[in-house]
Amino acid sequence: MAGELIAAARSSISAGQRIDITASRPTGLVGAEVFAAQLHARLTDDLSFAVVTGFPVDGSNPRETEMAYWLLGLLLGRPVSQSRKGDLLGRVEDRGADVSSPVQRGYESSAELPFHVDRTDVIGLLCFRPAKSGGLSKLASSKVIHDLLLEEHPELLAELYQPFPNDRRGEEQPGEPPWSGIPVFSRTGGHFAARYVRRFITGSQRHETPPRLTVRQLAAMDALDDILNRPGVALDMELRTGDIQLINNFHILHARTAFTDSVGKGRLLLRLWLAFVSSPALPDHFAPLYGATAAGSYRGGVWPTGVVPNDLGRCIVDLG
């Protein structure tokens, strides 16, 4: 599989192809397609995540690594933009971002990131270079957290099925409100989904129009955080060079410990955000943030100002 992807990457680069939103799903990669189908099965089973080891990472030819990873992503889903810059292959590295700022992104800092989800269906992280120390990845099942809350705090769990205001952190399109109301847990057409970024929820209060967070809402988030941070609830893993972590964003919450870097050789993960053919249906509350709510539709992402993809809302299968 790896050799097939590298050969395809070299061919694509030689042909002048780039990492581009209009890229079509590659064909003729028999081994890689079988492997992608296996990954798809893992992302939709009870675990809802997969870890690939030994992906070829060539520090002397990063374009080749990036293209091979990009092609694997295209076999799994359709990439969406990850920031106002329109980056389709994000660089998760320390660029000095301040996570306490409501308009700076955590993936560009070295700070600890509490459990959260991203604005996409599937997240892929390829470790190009680990940190000198720290940067431990942590995963927790949102379904397990849900069921523990049901057992221990059913009255607070009910609160988490109601919309919580979420700060859009200046990433909304012109004319859109700076916040949106989204439940932490939802069930739509038999599909379960979780959306939780506490600092986005509390950050919404900087705006005048969102409803003020109630005592019960704060207590519900405290109970959720308490469970998330209990020993044995989360799976800790150290991503090493050539490791790929793939997670179903609606079933897995992820976090990261703080890290320190070596001079000139900082921690670098390459990130993909993918719209997924097996993504769940979402409640209407998600529409302002994701652009579409139907199961298996092209949706999500953070797009440059004034950019709204024409394909948003179309079925992934129809996009090829």
Salt bridges, closest charged atoms under 4 A:
ASP45 OD2 - ARG42 NE 3.58
GLU64 OE1 - ARG10 NE 2.93
GLU93 OE2 - ARG91 NE 3.09
GLU93 OE2 - ARG95 NH2 2.96
GLU108 OE2 - LYS85 NZ 2.76
GLU108 OE2 - ARG95 NH1 3.46
ASP118 OD1 - HIS116 NE2 3.64
ASP118 OD2 - HIS254 NE2 3.58
ASP118 OD2 - ARG271 NH1 3.80
ASP121 OD1 - ARG299 NE 3.11
ASP147 OD1 - HIS146 ND1 3.01
GLU152 OE1 - ARG230 NH2 2.65
GLU159 OE1 - ARG216 NE 3.19
ASP167 OD2 - ARG206 NE 2.73
ASP167 OD1 - HIS207 NE2 2.89
GLU171 OE2 - ARG105 NH1 3.13
GLU171 OE1 - ARG119 NH2 3.35
GLU176 OE1 - ARG168 NH2 2.90
ASP222 OD1 - ARG198 NH1 2.94
ASP225 OD2 - ARG198 NH1 2.78
ASP226 OD2 - ARG230 NH2 3.34
ASP236 OD1 - LYS138 NZ 3.06
GLU238 OE1 - ARG240 NH2 3.89
ASP311 OD1 - ARG314 NH1 3.41
